[in-house]
Amino acid sequence: MSTQTLAPADLRFHPLRDSATMLRRNLKRMLRYPSMTVLLIGMPVVFLLLFVYVFGGTLGAGLGGGGGGGGRDTYANYVTPAIILMTIASVVQGTAISIAMDMAEGIITRFRTMHIARVSVLTGHVLGSVIQGMIALAAVIGVALLVGFRPDAGLGGWLLTAGFLVIVTFSLVWLCVALGQVSGTVETASNAPMPLILLPFLSSGFVPTDSMPAGLRWFAEHQPFTPIIETLRGLLMGTPIGNDWWIALLWCAAMALGGYLWSKKLFNRESAS
């Protein structure tokens, strides 16, 4: 009799509780394997040091900062938003790898047989990656400040920047959750998000688009990362943002919705097979 009484309550799903459990699992994995976090932060830092100290004097002078250290400091201000975006792309690449590892180890198949909300399995990865992304961004911005990055943003600008970065990270994470599921192997999952790391090089992140050849300039001006970088640059440096902010938000909404629907379709398809 007691079993019949408790059964309806036991059969109810608890998406928030299950998502929190999956989030704790992913955070514990991050603590257990700190080398992955260091590696994900390391590549953007290397690019930051490379562009500031190797190319900064020349490219900074081209931006109107003069030669020598002045040009380097000017270029640090210019290039940091692109490095910030590369940091997010690097972190979400790790998300795709984590999803692929779970798929290969069969743990997701096990989760599907358990009485938990299906959405929590993917949501735990997404929330964990957003938190990891914020930690990585704090570290990279700290290094940028050490090498000459001098933002003009006040408290309000930093709060808007933080909110915008959460939105960008959230949208790219969902895209990589789908890429991790469709990849099949860890090796493929590590390569699938590479366009997200390469696209900043074909944007306004490292040089102004008006310095590019016509065809490349058109691509740079119409791909999603240019308005995202220009919005970040405007928030941090006080430069005009124009229409870039709402174009960036539209791209983020499209990537988040597309990634979510694709991820959900892949997850449900695997469940039914």
C-alpha positions as CSV (number, residue, x, y, z in Angstrom):
1,M,0.0,0.0,0.0
2,S,2.8,2.4,0.8
3,T,4.5,1.6,-2.5
4,Q,1.3,2.6,-4.4
5,T,1.0,5.8,-2.3
6,L,4.6,6.9,-3.0
7,A,4.8,5.8,-6.7
8,P,3.2,9.0,-8.2
9,A,5.6,11.2,-6.3
10,D,8.6,9.0,-7.1
11,L,7.8,9.1,-10.8
12,R,7.9,12.9,-11.0
13,F,10.9,14.4,-12.7
14,H,12.8,17.2,-11.0
15,P,14.6,19.1,-13.8
16,L,16.1,21.8,-11.5
17,R,17.4,19.3,-8.9
18,D,18.7,16.9,-11.6
19,S,20.4,19.8,-13.5
20,A,22.0,20.9,-10.2
21,T,23.3,17.3,-9.7
22,M,24.7,17.2,-13.2
23,L,26.3,20.6,-12.7
24,R,28.1,19.4,-9.6
25,R,29.3,16.4,-11.6
26,N,30.8,18.6,-14.3
27,L,32.3,21.0,-11.7
28,K,33.9,18.0,-9.9
29,R,35.4,16.9,-13.2
30,M,36.8,20.3,-13.8
31,L,38.5,20.2,-10.4
32,R,39.7,16.6,-11.0
33,Y,41.3,17.5,-14.3
34,P,42.7,21.1,-13.9
35,S,45.1,20.5,-16.7
36,M,42.3,20.7,-19.2
37,T,41.3,24.1,-17.8
38,V,44.9,25.3,-17.9
39,L,45.2,24.1,-21.5
40,L,42.0,25.9,-22.6
41,I,43.3,29.1,-21.0
42,G,46.9,28.7,-22.3
43,M,46.2,28.9,-26.0
44,P,44.4,32.3,-25.9
45,V,47.2,33.6,-23.5
46,V,49.9,32.5,-26.0
47,F,48.1,34.3,-28.9
48,L,47.7,37.4,-26.7
49,L,51.4,37.5,-25.9
50,L,52.3,36.7,-29.5
51,F,50.2,39.5,-31.1
52,V,51.0,42.1,-28.5
53,Y,54.8,41.5,-28.2
54,V,55.6,40.3,-31.7
55,F,53.2,42.1,-33.9
56,G,51.9,44.8,-31.5
57,G,54.5,47.5,-32.4
58,T,53.8,47.4,-36.1
59,L,50.0,46.8,-36.0
60,G,49.6,49.3,-33.2
61,A,51.4,52.0,-35.2
62,G,49.0,51.2,-38.0
63,L,46.1,51.9,-35.7
64,G,47.5,55.4,-34.9
65,G,49.4,54.5,-31.7
66,G,52.8,55.5,-32.9
67,G,55.8,53.2,-32.8
68,G,57.5,51.2,-30.0
69,G,55.7,50.7,-26.7
70,G,52.9,53.2,-27.5
71,G,51.9,51.2,-30.6
72,R,52.1,48.0,-28.6
73,D,49.8,49.4,-25.9
74,T,47.4,50.6,-28.5
75,Y,47.3,47.2,-30.1
76,A,46.7,45.5,-26.7
77,N,43.6,47.5,-26.3
78,Y,42.5,46.7,-29.9
79,V,43.2,42.9,-29.9
80,T,42.0,42.0,-26.4
81,P,38.3,41.7,-27.3
82,A,39.3,39.2,-30.0
83,I,41.4,37.2,-27.5
84,I,38.4,37.2,-25.1
85,L,36.3,35.7,-27.9
86,M,39.0,33.1,-28.7
87,T,39.0,32.2,-25.0
88,I,35.3,31.4,-25.1
89,A,35.8,29.4,-28.3
90,S,38.5,27.4,-26.6
91,V,36.4,26.7,-23.5
92,V,33.4,25.5,-25.6
93,Q,35.8,23.2,-27.6
94,G,36.4,21.5,-24.3
95,T,32.6,21.1,-23.9
96,A,32.5,19.2,-27.1
97,I,35.3,17.0,-26.0
98,S,33.6,16.3,-22.6
99,I,30.4,15.4,-24.3
100,A,32.2,13.0,-26.7
101,M,34.0,11.4,-23.8
102,D,30.7,10.8,-22.0
103,M,29.3,9.3,-25.2
104,A,32.3,7.1,-25.7
105,E,32.4,5.9,-22.1
106,G,28.7,5.1,-22.2
107,I,27.8,7.3,-19.2
108,I,25.1,9.2,-21.1
109,T,23.5,5.9,-22.1
110,R,23.5,5.0,-18.4
111,F,21.9,8.4,-17.6
112,R,19.1,7.7,-20.1
113,T,18.1,4.6,-18.3
114,M,17.9,6.4,-14.9
115,H,14.9,8.2,-13.6
116,I,16.1,11.8,-14.2
117,A,15.0,14.6,-16.4
118,R,16.6,14.2,-19.8
119,V,17.3,17.9,-20.2
120,S,19.4,17.9,-17.0
121,V,22.1,15.8,-18.7
122,L,22.9,18.4,-21.3
123,T,22.1,21.4,-19.0
124,G,24.7,20.3,-16.5
125,H,27.3,20.4,-19.3
126,V,26.1,23.8,-20.4
127,L,26.1,25.5,-17.0
128,G,29.4,23.9,-16.1
129,S,31.0,25.2,-19.2
130,V,29.6,28.7,-18.7
131,I,31.1,28.8,-15.2
132,Q,34.4,27.4,-16.6
133,G,34.3,30.1,-19.3
134,M,33.9,32.9,-16.7
135,I,36.9,31.6,-14.8
136,A,39.0,31.4,-18.0
137,L,37.9,34.9,-19.1
138,A,38.9,36.4,-15.7
139,A,42.4,34.8,-16.0
140,V,42.9,36.0,-19.6
141,I,41.7,39.5,-18.9
142,G,44.1,39.6,-16.0
143,V,46.9,38.7,-18.3
144,A,45.8,41.3,-20.8
145,L,45.9,44.0,-18.1
146,L,49.4,42.9,-17.3
147,V,50.6,43.3,-20.9
148,G,49.1,46.8,-21.4
149,F,45.3,46.4,-21.8
150,R,43.7,49.6,-20.4
151,P,39.9,49.6,-20.7
152,D,37.9,52.8,-20.2
153,A,34.8,51.0,-18.9
154,G,33.3,51.9,-15.6
155,L,31.3,49.6,-13.3
156,G,28.3,49.8,-15.6
157,G,30.4,48.9,-18.6
158,W,32.0,46.0,-16.9
159,L,28.6,44.7,-15.8
160,L,27.2,45.0,-19.3
161,T,30.4,43.3,-20.6
162,A,30.0,40.4,-18.1
163,G,26.3,39.9,-19.1
164,F,27.2,40.0,-22.8
165,L,30.0,37.5,-22.3
166,V,27.6,35.1,-20.5
167,I,25.2,35.3,-23.4
168,V,28.0,34.7,-26.0
169,T,29.3,31.7,-24.0
170,F,25.9,30.2,-23.5
171,S,25.1,30.4,-27.2
172,L,28.4,28.8,-28.3
173,V,28.2,26.1,-25.6
174,W,24.9,24.8,-26.9
175,L,26.4,24.7,-30.4
176,C,29.3,22.6,-29.1
177,V,27.1,20.3,-27.1
178,A,25.5,19.3,-30.5
179,L,29.0,19.0,-32.1
180,G,30.1,16.8,-29.3
181,Q,27.2,14.5,-29.8
182,V,27.5,14.3,-33.5
183,S,31.2,13.8,-33.5
184,G,31.2,10.2,-32.2
185,T,34.9,10.2,-31.1
186,V,37.0,12.4,-28.9
187,E,39.4,13.1,-31.7
188,T,36.6,14.3,-34.0
189,A,35.1,16.4,-31.2
190,S,38.3,18.2,-30.7
191,N,38.4,19.2,-34.3
192,A,34.7,20.0,-35.0
193,P,34.7,23.4,-33.1
194,M,37.9,24.6,-34.8
195,P,36.0,27.0,-37.1
196,L,35.0,28.9,-33.9
197,I,38.6,29.4,-33.0
198,L,39.6,30.4,-36.6
199,L,36.8,32.8,-37.3
200,P,38.1,35.6,-35.1
201,F,41.2,35.7,-37.4
202,L,38.8,36.5,-40.3
203,S,37.0,39.3,-38.5
204,S,37.8,42.8,-37.2
205,G,39.5,41.2,-34.2
206,F,43.1,41.7,-35.2
207,V,43.0,44.3,-38.0
208,P,40.3,46.7,-39.2
209,T,38.1,45.2,-41.9
210,D,38.8,48.2,-44.2
211,S,42.4,47.1,-44.5
212,M,41.3,43.7,-46.0
213,P,40.9,42.8,-49.7
214,A,37.3,43.2,-51.0
215,G,36.1,39.6,-50.8
216,L,37.6,39.0,-47.4
217,R,36.3,42.3,-46.1
218,W,32.8,41.3,-47.1
219,F,33.1,38.0,-45.3
220,A,34.6,39.6,-42.2
221,E,31.9,42.2,-42.0
222,H,29.0,39.7,-42.3
223,Q,30.2,36.8,-40.2
224,P,28.9,36.6,-36.6
225,F,32.2,37.2,-34.7
226,T,32.8,40.7,-36.0
227,P,29.7,42.3,-34.4
228,I,30.4,40.4,-31.2
229,I,34.0,41.7,-31.1
230,E,32.9,45.2,-32.0
231,T,30.3,45.1,-29.2
232,L,32.9,44.0,-26.7
233,R,35.3,46.6,-27.9
234,G,32.7,49.3,-27.5
235,L,31.7,48.2,-24.0
236,L,35.3,48.0,-22.8
237,M,36.9,50.9,-24.7
238,G,34.0,53.3,-25.1
239,T,34.1,53.2,-28.9
240,P,30.9,53.6,-30.9
241,I,28.9,50.3,-31.1
242,G,26.2,51.4,-33.6
243,N,24.1,48.5,-34.8
244,D,26.7,45.9,-33.8
245,W,25.1,45.1,-30.4
246,W,21.7,44.0,-31.7
247,I,23.3,42.1,-34.7
248,A,25.5,40.3,-32.2
249,L,22.5,39.4,-30.0
250,L,20.6,38.1,-33.0
251,W,23.6,35.9,-33.9
252,C,23.8,34.7,-30.3
253,A,20.1,33.9,-30.2
254,A,20.3,32.0,-33.5
255,M,23.3,30.0,-32.4
256,A,21.8,29.2,-29.0
257,L,18.4,28.2,-30.4
258,G,19.9,26.2,-33.3
259,G,22.4,24.5,-31.0
260,Y,19.7,23.6,-28.4
261,L,17.3,22.2,-31.0
262,W,20.1,20.3,-32.7
263,S,21.3,18.9,-29.3
264,K,17.8,17.9,-28.2
265,K,17.2,16.2,-31.6
266,L,20.5,14.2,-31.3
267,F,19.9,13.3,-27.7
268,N,16.3,12.1,-28.3
269,R,17.3,10.2,-31.4
270,E,20.0,8.3,-29.5
271,S,17.5,7.6,-26.8
272,A,15.1,6.1,-29.2
273,S,17.7,4.0,-31.0
